[in-house]
């Protein structure tokens, strides 16, 4: 695991409070929030977040506002410089990722396209 002093990914104070509430609800206050990117979604890549008690070889760990964020080495290049925030809307609240590496995002807010991706943007299925 790579522990970093300089935050390669950040979380806002509000998002950190919401993350702590989720961890407490599951009785896993000492677990981390795993942030990852996977293929799929409307725009080519999709964000994911999960409660994770494991720290795997090669993971990057960032601690901020009392929350531990863990990112795997495959996802890290896509997430460097990103900020996790919590947004409220008429439909409820949820986490969102502000990602400087995303050339475009889908209206669903859960998928993105990078500058080096080619091909057409697919319609949002959310």
Rosetta blueprint (number, residue, H / E / L):
1 X L
2 X E
3 X E
4 X L
5 X L
6 X L
7 X L
8 X L
9 X E
10 X E
11 X E
12 X L
13 X H
14 X H
15 X H
16 X H
17 X H
18 X H
19 X H
20 X H
21 X H
22 X H
23 X H
24 X H
25 X H
26 X L
27 X L
28 X L
29 X L
30 X L
31 X L
32 X E
33 X E
34 X E
35 X E
36 X E
37 X E
38 X E
39 X E
40 X L
41 X L
42 X L
43 X L
44 X L
45 X E
46 X E
47 X E
48 X E
49 X E
50 X E
51 X E
52 X E
53 X L
54 X L
55 X L
56 X L
57 X L
58 X L
59 X L
60 X E
61 X E
62 X E
63 X E
64 X E
65 X L
66 X L
67 X E
68 X E
69 X E
70 X E
71 X E
72 X L
73 X H
74 X H
75 X H
76 X H
77 X H
78 X H
79 X H
80 X L
81 X L
82 X E
83 X E
84 X E
85 X E
86 X E
87 X E
88 X E
89 X E
90 X L
91 X L
92 X E
93 X E
94 X E
95 X E
96 X E
97 X E
98 X E
99 X L
100 X L
101 X L
102 X E
103 X E
104 X E
105 X E
106 X L
107 X L
108 X L
109 X L
110 X L
111 X E
112 X E
113 X E
114 X E
115 X L
116 X L
117 X L
118 X L
119 X L
120 X L
121 X L
122 X L
123 X L
124 X L
125 X L
126 X L
